Amino acid sequence: MSNKPLRLSSICQTSQQLQQIAKRAKKLAQLNIILQEILPSQLAGRCQLANMQNNKLIIHTENAAIASLLRFHSATLIKTFSSQLIAPVDRVEVKVKPDYRRQPSANTNTLNMSDSNAALIAQTAAGLDDGQLKTALHKLARRGQRIKGAR
């Protein structure tokens, strides 16, 4: 018995369901290429065609701002996809799906402040009459100095 890995195409040939899934994935990939070509450069690459079902395009994007811009382009998308496909496209649904592959920074509450900036903030705070603003600036200056000392 050989331990050689099997080619995906040979596995798909043995199962009718896998053949259908592979065919659908290939079709969606082709439609995604069309989507990327249609969209303006600021949107291309920031969204992906996730599915097409019941005459509806489902597009995933990374944030709400891009989703709003995509919704403005929905008429163009409907027209273009309807002309290139057998089945007409009636509507576009945009869903926000953040990119979970990005790793959040380890310390999200960092403060990068030079000693001279901390001193300037403290000096500005000393010259203020407003109690709340003065207190906030003093805390900020001390925090900058404390973080420098911890490094």
Residue pairs with C-beta under 8 A, 6 or more apart in sequence:
8 22
11 18
12 18
12 19
12 22
13 19
28 49
28 50
28 51
28 52
31 49
31 52
31 81
32 48
32 49
34 80
34 81
34 84
35 47
35 48
35 49
35 57
35 59
35 77
36 44
36 45
37 44
38 73
38 76
38 77
38 80
39 47
39 70
39 73
40 73
42 69
43 66
43 69
43 70
43 73
46 61
46 62
46 66
47 59
47 60
47 61
47 62
47 66
47 70
47 94
48 59
48 60
48 61
49 57
49 58
49 59
50 58
50 59
50 60
50 95
50 97
51 57
51 58
52 58
52 89
55 87
55 88
55 89
55 90
55 91
56 89
56 90
56 91
56 92
56 93
57 77
57 78
57 81
57 89
57 91
57 92
57 93
58 93
58 95
59 70
59 92
59 93
59 94
59 95
60 94
60 95
60 96
60 97
61 67
61 70
61 94
61 95
61 96
61 97
62 96
62 97
62 98
62 99
63 96
63 98
64 96
67 94
67 95
67 96
70 77
70 92
70 94
71 92
71 94
74 91
74 92
74 94
77 89
77 92
78 89
78 90
78 91
78 92
81 89
82 88
82 89
110 147
111 143
111 144
111 147
113 121
113 144
113 147
113 148
115 144
115 145
115 148
117 144
118 141
118 142
118 144
118 145
118 148
119 141
121 137
121 140
121 141
121 144
122 137
122 138
122 141
122 142
124 137
125 133
125 134
125 135
125 137
125 138
125 141
126 134
128 134
128 137
